[in-house]
Amino acid sequence: MSNALCRRLGIEHPVLLAPMAGEAAKPALAAAVSGAGGLGMLGCGYMTPQAVRDTIRAIRATTDRPFGINLFTPLDWTADPEKVVAYRAQLAAAHADLGIPEPDIPNKYEESYAEQLAVILDEAPPVFGCTFGIPGPDEMAALKARGILVVGTATTVAEAVALEAAGVDAVAAQGAEAGGHRGSFLVPFDAALIGTMALVPQIVSAVSVPVIAAGGIADGRGVAAALCLGAQAAAIGTGFLLADEAGLNMAYRGALQGGGVHDTVLTRAFSGRPARGIRNAFLERLAGSDAEIPDYPVANAMSRTMRAAAAKAGRAEYLSLWAGQAGALARAEPAAAILHRVMAEARQALVQAL
Ligand SMILES: Cc1cc2nc3c(=O)[nH]c(=O)nc-3n(C[C@H](O)[C@H](O)[C@H](O)COP(=O)(O)O)c2cc1C
């Protein structure tokens, strides 16, 4: 199953490990997917520049196959004092329940994108991916000059067109089913909730760069469908979260393997930016107070201590359980086995369909 994008990327199978910042962003996971013939993309958005560098080197130490690094392009945000106070009060109740000290106000809310990008330009991973926006013209030129292939994330046709005009080499079309944060940047979030089935063919028709389908694809049937819609590859996120190499904490794993995995919602409760995750008590409690949640990345940084303590204590009700709508299809297997199973299923699905 080779096509122009696979040849360009130098990969055997049209499947990507979708970039997932946070706990699953382990070099071993990306290296395993790349080593098995897919493209391991790692979400490094929350990492310090030094950790981004270490991550790239750790992947390179494990595999000589192509891989990619993904960052969050910076957003305009404010740390609205009233929202910070109100959100802190919500966190304080959770901290008390978890038996940890009262929440602090973090001294910084996000890592420096400029410094992270400087590491990308220095280390030159084969692929760079971004979400939440478009790299600026100088950044794009610098990435190209280093021979780095650039993938942008679109949740609407207009975003895909804008990314192509800015010079990306491929567009990841992220449907509303997708787990984690939404990449939307041109329209309000609720105007960008287009399902993968509708989004992918429209983006394929609108741009001339290759399209990668993402969102709700967690087995070979989904991969086959994405290819039939005109995508040249499928990105699987949630479907890799139970991979041995992802090493998720037990409460998160338990939630992905429990009945609640069928009940995902878009929430700002943990980070300030809409993201899809499994419904739990914390997000339910904040559902009525959306106006009091500060912007991303302020809320994200403020809730970090609660989430880390909850992971340690095995308390899923305080974790951001990011997952897509096809999360129930995820299997606990080594990442290479997931990739090979998915490819076998995709071949079978395509044969059966014909
Ligand atoms: C835990 C988690 C973290 C994510 N982090 C990122 C990220 O850092 N950058 C990004 O572009 N997309 C991120 N996403 C979105 C994925 O790249 C991808 O679009 C999504 O997982 C596809 O949908 P699926 O989960 O149904 O496979 C994340 C998704 C999850 C589940």
The ligand as a Tripos MOL2 file, in Angstrom:
@<TRIPOS>MOLECULE
LIG
   31    33     1     0     0
SMALL
NO_CHARGES

@<TRIPOS>ATOM
      1 C1         -3.9400   12.1390   24.4930 C.3       1 LIG1
      2 C2         -3.9660   12.9540   23.2290 C.ar      1 LIG1
      3 C3         -3.0690   13.9980   23.0820 C.ar      1 LIG1
      4 C4         -3.0500   14.7280   21.8840 C.ar      1 LIG1
      5 N1         -2.0960   15.7050   21.7150 N.ar      1 LIG1
      6 C5         -1.9550   16.2930   20.4970 C.ar      1 LIG1
      7 C6         -0.8350   17.1330   20.2220 C.ar      1 LIG1
      8 O1          0.0310   17.3460   21.0610 O.2       1 LIG1
      9 N2         -0.7480   17.6840   18.9910 N.ar      1 LIG1
     10 C7         -1.6750   17.4300   18.0010 C.ar      1 LIG1
     11 O2         -1.5290   17.9380   16.8890 O.2       1 LIG1
     12 N3         -2.7460   16.6490   18.2400 N.ar      1 LIG1
     13 C8         -2.8810   16.0540   19.4490 C.ar      1 LIG1
     14 N4         -3.9070   15.1650   19.6590 N.ar      1 LIG1
     15 C9         -4.8100   14.8450   18.5310 C.3       1 LIG1
     16 C10        -4.2180   13.6860   17.7260 C.3       1 LIG1
     17 O3         -3.0320   14.0530   17.0790 O.3       1 LIG1
     18 C11        -5.2070   13.1520   16.6700 C.3       1 LIG1
     19 O4         -5.7170   14.2010   15.8930 O.3       1 LIG1
     20 C12        -6.3430   12.4000   17.3260 C.3       1 LIG1
     21 O5         -5.8750   11.5520   18.3410 O.3       1 LIG1
     22 C13        -7.0490   11.5590   16.2770 C.3       1 LIG1
     23 O6         -8.2170   11.0100   16.7760 O.3       1 LIG1
     24 P1         -8.3010    9.5940   17.5440 P.3       1 LIG1
     25 O7         -7.8490    9.8850   18.9360 O.co2     1 LIG1
     26 O8         -9.7450    9.2490   17.4690 O.co2     1 LIG1
     27 O9         -7.3910    8.6390   16.8360 O.co2     1 LIG1
     28 C14        -3.9810   14.4350   20.8510 C.ar      1 LIG1
     29 C15        -4.8850   13.3930   21.0340 C.ar      1 LIG1
     30 C16        -4.8880   12.6480   22.2000 C.ar      1 LIG1
     31 C17        -5.8660   11.5180   22.3430 C.3       1 LIG1
@<TRIPOS>BOND
     1     1     2 1
     2     2     3 ar
     3     2    30 ar
     4     3     4 ar
     5     4     5 ar
     6     4    28 ar
     7     5     6 ar
     8     6     7 ar
     9     6    13 1
    10     7     8 2
    11     7     9 ar
    12     9    10 ar
    13    10    11 2
    14    10    12 ar
    15    12    13 ar
    16    13    14 ar
    17    14    15 1
    18    14    28 ar
    19    15    16 1
    20    16    17 1
    21    16    18 1
    22    18    19 1
    23    18    20 1
    24    20    21 1
    25    20    22 1
    26    22    23 1
    27    23    24 1
    28    24    25 2
    29    24    26 1
    30    24    27 1
    31    28    29 ar
    32    29    30 ar
    33    30    31 1
@<TRIPOS>SUBSTRUCTURE
     1 LIG1         1 GROUP 0 **** ****
